[in-house]
Amino acid sequence: EAQVTQNPRYLITVTGKKLTVTCSQNMNHEYMSWYRQDPGLGLRQIYYSMNVEVTDKGDVPEGYKVSRKEKRNFPLILESPSPNQTSLYFCASSLNGGGKYNEQFFGPGTRLTVL
Amino acid sequence: AQSVAQPEDQVNVAEGNPLTVKCTYSVSGNPYLFWYVQYPNRGLQFLLKYITGDNLVKGSYGFEAEFNKSQTSFHLKKPSALVSDSALYFCAVRDFASGGSYIPTFGRGTSLIVHP
């Protein structure tokens, strides 16, 4: 089944404790991205990747890191989480990294709470 | 710069009635426009998109959307609403202009509630 998977689905942590949210897709998509969803703000893109070893900042990259060592995986890293990073996070992928016209496939989401 | 607006936080409609969820956009070039739906505790699912061609675009679950360049709108419609259509709907835009953004802009979302 074609899908985007994220782990963990739920995470409660404390300020400053490094964490990684994994994302994997099995569709051989070039383009992958991370979003956060906050009430009243919709989805905002954190980082995106056009292909392996190619990443770039989205609209709200502060406090986050990503890497793209393999085509299928795109982990999101919070080196020192803070309470304002409490949010619902989505990973997404689409077929063509250079194509702006491709729809995205979203993972099920990771609800992160930083105390 | 690109932007998208969903002017209604919530839309209420009775089952069987037609529904419209509004979206307006602003881009410097030509737009790529998308609608996504989010059911509770799920990720977003793609409904339909406008790239070029016919202004009326048909998508999943009986939804359609009409691209109106003069009004810079891309409203989502369905002739007869179902209770199961109740969800959160997001409009998104990407700018087709040369050098345009690879970062899509999403609206804030509109909660559609279909009453039995």
Interface residues (C-beta under 8 A of the other chain):
Chain A: V4 Y35 G40 L41 G42 L43 R44 Q45 Y48 M50 D56 G58 D59 F90 A92 K100 Y101 E103 Q104 F105 F106 G107 P108 G109
Chain B: Y32 F34 Y36 N41 R42 G43 L44 Q45 F46 K49 I51 F90 A92 R94 D95 F96 G100 Y102 I103 P104 F106 G107 R108 G109
